[in-house]
Amino acid sequence: MVKDSNELHKKALELLDQRGVKLKDIAELVMFLQQSYINDLSYEVCLEHVEAVLKKREVQNTVLTGIQLDILAEKKQLMNPLLDIIVEDEGLYGIDEILALSIVNVYGSIGFTNYGYIDKIKPGILKKLNSHDDNEVHTFLDDIVGAIAAAAASRLAHAQPTKSDITQ
Protein backbone atom coordinates (compact mmCIF):
# COMPACT_ATOMS: atom_id res chain seq x y z
CA MET A 1 0.00 0.00 0.00
CA VAL A 2 1.14 3.55 -0.74
CA LYS A 3 2.35 5.02 2.53
CA ASP A 4 1.53 8.62 1.65
CA SER A 5 0.58 10.81 -1.28
CA ASN A 6 4.13 12.18 -1.50
CA GLU A 7 5.39 8.70 -2.41
CA LEU A 8 2.87 8.40 -5.23
CA HIS A 9 3.63 11.92 -6.47
CA LYS A 10 7.36 11.29 -6.41
CA LYS A 11 6.99 8.04 -8.36
CA ALA A 12 4.79 9.67 -11.01
CA LEU A 13 7.34 12.46 -11.53
CA GLU A 14 10.17 9.93 -11.61
CA LEU A 15 8.43 7.83 -14.28
CA LEU A 16 7.67 10.85 -16.46
CA ASP A 17 11.32 11.86 -16.27
CA GLN A 18 12.56 8.34 -17.02
CA ARG A 19 10.34 8.25 -20.10
CA GLY A 20 11.81 11.51 -21.39
CA VAL A 21 9.05 13.92 -20.35
CA LYS A 22 10.09 17.01 -18.43
CA LEU A 23 7.58 19.23 -16.69
CA LYS A 24 8.81 22.09 -18.86
CA ASP A 25 7.67 20.12 -21.92
CA ILE A 26 4.15 19.94 -20.51
CA ALA A 27 4.23 23.63 -19.50
CA GLU A 28 5.09 24.48 -23.12
CA LEU A 29 1.95 22.64 -24.22
CA VAL A 30 -0.11 24.66 -21.72
CA MET A 31 1.43 27.85 -23.10
CA PHE A 32 0.52 26.68 -26.61
CA LEU A 33 -3.10 26.10 -25.56
CA GLN A 34 -3.64 29.31 -23.57
CA GLN A 35 -1.36 32.04 -24.94
CA SER A 36 -4.04 33.32 -27.33
CA TYR A 37 -6.48 33.79 -24.46
CA ILE A 38 -4.41 35.23 -21.64
CA ASN A 39 -2.26 38.33 -22.14
CA ASP A 40 1.22 38.20 -20.67
CA LEU A 41 0.95 34.50 -19.88
CA SER A 42 4.28 33.29 -18.56
CA TYR A 43 5.95 29.94 -18.77
CA GLU A 44 6.27 29.99 -14.96
CA VAL A 45 2.49 30.29 -14.51
CA CYS A 46 1.96 27.41 -16.93
CA LEU A 47 4.46 25.30 -14.98
CA GLU A 48 2.67 26.09 -11.68
CA HIS A 49 -0.57 24.74 -13.13
CA VAL A 50 1.15 21.60 -14.45
CA GLU A 51 2.63 20.97 -11.01
CA ALA A 52 -0.78 21.46 -9.38
CA VAL A 53 -2.41 18.96 -11.75
CA LEU A 54 0.31 16.43 -10.98
CA LYS A 55 -0.47 16.68 -7.27
CA LYS A 56 -3.90 15.13 -7.82
CA ARG A 57 -4.03 11.46 -6.86
CA GLU A 58 -6.21 10.61 -9.88
CA VAL A 59 -3.53 12.01 -12.15
CA GLN A 60 -0.72 10.18 -10.37
CA ASN A 61 -2.62 6.90 -10.60
CA THR A 62 -3.17 7.40 -14.32
CA VAL A 63 0.50 8.22 -14.92
CA LEU A 64 1.62 5.07 -13.11
CA THR A 65 -0.93 2.84 -14.84
CA GLY A 66 -0.32 4.12 -18.37
CA ILE A 67 3.45 4.11 -18.16
CA GLN A 68 3.43 0.62 -16.66
CA LEU A 69 1.35 -0.64 -19.59
CA ASP A 70 3.75 1.00 -22.07
CA ILE A 71 6.74 -0.61 -20.32
CA LEU A 72 5.09 -4.03 -20.28
CA ALA A 73 4.40 -3.70 -24.00
CA GLU A 74 8.05 -2.79 -24.66
CA LYS A 75 9.17 -5.86 -22.76
CA LYS A 76 6.64 -8.02 -24.66
CA GLN A 77 4.98 -8.97 -21.36
CA LEU A 78 1.39 -8.56 -22.52
CA MET A 79 -0.68 -11.20 -24.28
CA ASN A 80 -1.50 -10.96 -27.96
CA PRO A 81 -3.39 -9.49 -29.66
CA LEU A 82 -3.27 -6.77 -26.95
CA LEU A 83 0.52 -6.55 -27.22
CA ASP A 84 0.44 -5.84 -30.94
CA ILE A 85 -2.40 -3.35 -30.56
CA ILE A 86 -0.51 -1.34 -27.94
CA VAL A 87 2.89 -1.54 -29.65
CA GLU A 88 1.34 -0.39 -32.95
CA ASP A 89 -0.81 2.24 -31.18
CA GLU A 90 -3.75 1.20 -33.30
CA GLY A 91 -6.15 4.04 -33.97
CA LEU A 92 -9.29 2.13 -33.05
CA TYR A 93 -7.94 0.90 -29.71
CA GLY A 94 -9.06 3.99 -27.78
CA ILE A 95 -8.33 2.76 -24.27
CA ASP A 96 -5.29 5.04 -24.12
CA GLU A 97 -7.56 8.04 -24.71
CA ILE A 98 -10.11 6.77 -22.18
CA LEU A 99 -7.39 6.53 -19.52
CA ALA A 100 -6.25 10.07 -20.37
CA LEU A 101 -9.80 11.38 -20.05
CA SER A 102 -9.71 10.47 -16.36
CA ILE A 103 -7.18 13.30 -16.01
CA VAL A 104 -9.05 15.75 -18.21
CA ASN A 105 -12.29 15.11 -16.32
CA VAL A 106 -10.83 16.58 -13.12
CA TYR A 107 -11.08 20.17 -14.45
CA GLY A 108 -14.36 20.29 -16.34
CA SER A 109 -15.58 20.33 -19.91
CA ILE A 110 -13.02 22.80 -21.26
CA GLY A 111 -10.47 20.07 -20.64
CA PHE A 112 -12.19 17.82 -23.17
CA THR A 113 -11.88 20.38 -25.95
CA ASN A 114 -8.30 21.22 -25.01
CA TYR A 115 -7.41 17.53 -24.97
CA GLY A 116 -9.11 16.73 -28.26
CA TYR A 117 -7.35 19.63 -29.96
CA ILE A 118 -3.88 18.89 -28.64
CA ASP A 119 -4.27 15.14 -29.23
CA LYS A 120 -5.15 15.79 -32.87
CA ILE A 121 -2.32 18.19 -33.74
CA LYS A 122 0.35 16.73 -31.39
CA PRO A 123 2.65 19.73 -30.87
CA GLY A 124 5.95 19.69 -28.98
CA ILE A 125 6.75 16.66 -26.86
CA LEU A 126 3.58 14.92 -28.09
CA LYS A 127 4.98 14.73 -31.62
CA LYS A 128 8.17 13.13 -30.29
CA LEU A 129 6.32 10.63 -28.11
CA ASN A 130 4.01 9.67 -30.95
CA SER A 131 6.82 9.25 -33.50
CA HIS A 132 7.75 5.66 -32.58
CA ASP A 133 11.36 6.59 -33.52
CA ASP A 134 13.04 5.57 -30.27
CA ASN A 135 11.87 1.93 -30.14
CA GLU A 136 9.95 2.76 -26.97
CA VAL A 137 6.22 2.36 -26.62
CA HIS A 138 4.41 5.56 -25.65
CA THR A 139 0.86 4.55 -26.56
CA PHE A 140 -0.48 5.64 -23.19
CA LEU A 141 2.15 8.25 -22.33
CA ASP A 142 1.48 10.61 -25.23
CA ASP A 143 -2.20 10.74 -24.31
CA ILE A 144 -1.44 11.15 -20.61
CA VAL A 145 0.95 14.04 -21.26
CA GLY A 146 -1.62 15.70 -23.52
CA ALA A 147 -4.25 15.24 -20.85
CA ILE A 148 -2.05 16.75 -18.14
CA ALA A 149 -1.45 19.77 -20.38
CA ALA A 150 -5.16 20.06 -21.20
CA ALA A 151 -6.08 19.82 -17.51
CA ALA A 152 -3.47 22.44 -16.57
CA ALA A 153 -4.75 24.73 -19.34
CA SER A 154 -8.29 24.24 -18.06
CA ARG A 155 -7.22 24.95 -14.51
CA LEU A 156 -5.53 28.13 -15.74
CA ALA A 157 -8.62 29.19 -17.69
CA HIS A 158 -10.84 28.65 -14.64
CA ALA A 159 -8.48 30.81 -12.59
CA GLN A 160 -8.95 33.72 -15.03
CA PRO A 161 -12.43 33.36 -16.52
CA THR A 162 -12.77 36.90 -17.87
CA LYS A 163 -9.50 36.60 -19.77
CA SER A 164 -9.90 33.06 -21.07
CA ASP A 165 -13.41 33.61 -22.48
CA ILE A 166 -12.28 36.17 -25.04
CA THR A 167 -9.77 35.58 -27.84
CA GLN A 168 -7.37 38.51 -28.14
C-alpha positions in Angstrom: 0.0 0.0 0.0 1.1 3.6 -0.7 2.3 5.0 2.5 1.5 8.6 1.6 0.6 10.8 -1.3 4.1 12.2 -1.5 5.4 8.7 -2.4 2.9 8.4 -5.2 3.6 11.9 -6.5 7.4 11.3 -6.4 7.0 8.0 -8.4 4.8 9.7 -11.0 7.3 12.5 -11.5 10.2 9.9 -11.6 8.4 7.8 -14.3 7.7 10.8 -16.5 11.3 11.9 -16.3 12.6 8.3 -17.0 10.3 8.2 -20.1 11.8 11.5 -21.4 9.1 13.9 -20.4 10.1 17.0 -18.4 7.6 19.2 -16.7 8.8 22.1 -18.9 7.7 20.1 -21.9 4.2 19.9 -20.5 4.2 23.6 -19.5 5.1 24.5 -23.1 1.9 22.6 -24.2 -0.1 24.7 -21.7 1.4 27.9 -23.1 0.5 26.7 -26.6 -3.1 26.1 -25.6 -3.6 29.3 -23.6 -1.4 32.0 -24.9 -4.0 33.3 -27.3 -6.5 33.8 -24.5 -4.4 35.2 -21.6 -2.3 38.3 -22.1 1.2 38.2 -20.7 0.9 34.5 -19.9 4.3 33.3 -18.6 6.0 29.9 -18.8 6.3 30.0 -15.0 2.5 30.3 -14.5 2.0 27.4 -16.9 4.5 25.3 -15.0 2.7 26.1 -11.7 -0.6 24.7 -13.1 1.2 21.6 -14.5 2.6 21.0 -11.0 -0.8 21.5 -9.4 -2.4 19.0 -11.7 0.3 16.4 -11.0 -0.5 16.7 -7.3 -3.9 15.1 -7.8 -4.0 11.5 -6.9 -6.2 10.6 -9.9 -3.5 12.0 -12.2 -0.7 10.2 -10.4 -2.6 6.9 -10.6 -3.2 7.4 -14.3 0.5 8.2 -14.9 1.6 5.1 -13.1 -0.9 2.8 -14.8 -0.3 4.1 -18.4 3.5 4.1 -18.2 3.4 0.6 -16.7 1.4 -0.6 -19.6 3.8 1.0 -22.1 6.7 -0.6 -20.3 5.1 -4.0 -20.3 4.4 -3.7 -24.0 8.0 -2.8 -24.7 9.2 -5.9 -22.8 6.6 -8.0 -24.7 5.0 -9.0 -21.4 1.4 -8.6 -22.5 -0.7 -11.2 -24.3 -1.5 -11.0 -28.0 -3.4 -9.5 -29.7 -3.3 -6.8 -27.0 0.5 -6.5 -27.2 0.4 -5.8 -30.9 -2.4 -3.4 -30.6 -0.5 -1.3 -27.9 2.9 -1.5 -29.6 1.3 -0.4 -32.9 -0.8 2.2 -31.2 -3.7 1.2 -33.3 -6.1 4.0 -34.0 -9.3 2.1 -33.1 -7.9 0.9 -29.7 -9.1 4.0 -27.8 -8.3 2.8 -24.3 -5.3 5.0 -24.1 -7.6 8.0 -24.7 -10.1 6.8 -22.2 -7.4 6.5 -19.5 -6.3 10.1 -20.4 -9.8 11.4 -20.0 -9.7 10.5 -16.4 -7.2 13.3 -16.0 -9.1 15.8 -18.2 -12.3 15.1 -16.3 -10.8 16.6 -13.1 -11.1 20.2 -14.5 -14.4 20.3 -16.3 -15.6 20.3 -19.9 -13.0 22.8 -21.3 -10.5 20.1 -20.6 -12.2 17.8 -23.2 -11.9 20.4 -26.0 -8.3 21.2 -25.0 -7.4 17.5 -25.0 -9.1 16.7 -28.3 -7.4 19.6 -30.0 -3.9 18.9 -28.6 -4.3 15.1 -29.2 -5.2 15.8 -32.9 -2.3 18.2 -33.7 0.3 16.7 -31.4 2.6 19.7 -30.9 5.9 19.7 -29.0 6.7 16.7 -26.9 3.6 14.9 -28.1 5.0 14.7 -31.6 8.2 13.1 -30.3 6.3 10.6 -28.1 4.0 9.7 -31.0 6.8 9.3 -33.5 7.8 5.7 -32.6 11.4 6.6 -33.5 13.0 5.6 -30.3 11.9 1.9 -30.1 10.0 2.8 -27.0 6.2 2.4 -26.6 4.4 5.6 -25.7 0.9 4.6 -26.6 -0.5 5.6 -23.2 2.1 8.3 -22.3 1.5 10.6 -25.2 -2.2 10.7 -24.3 -1.4 11.2 -20.6 1.0 14.0 -21.3 -1.6 15.7 -23.5 -4.3 15.2 -20.8 -2.0 16.8 -18.1 -1.4 19.8 -20.4 -5.2 20.1 -21.2 -6.1 19.8 -17.5 -3.5 22.4 -16.6 -4.7 24.7 -19.3 -8.3 24.2 -18.1 -7.2 25.0 -14.5 -5.5 28.1 -15.7 -8.6 29.2 -17.7 -10.8 28.6 -14.6 -8.5 30.8 -12.6 -8.9 33.7 -15.0 -12.4 33.4 -16.5 -12.8 36.9 -17.9 -9.5 36.6 -19.8 -9.9 33.1 -21.1 -13.4 33.6 -22.5 -12.3 36.2 -25.0 -9.8 35.6 -27.8 -7.4 38.5 -28.1 
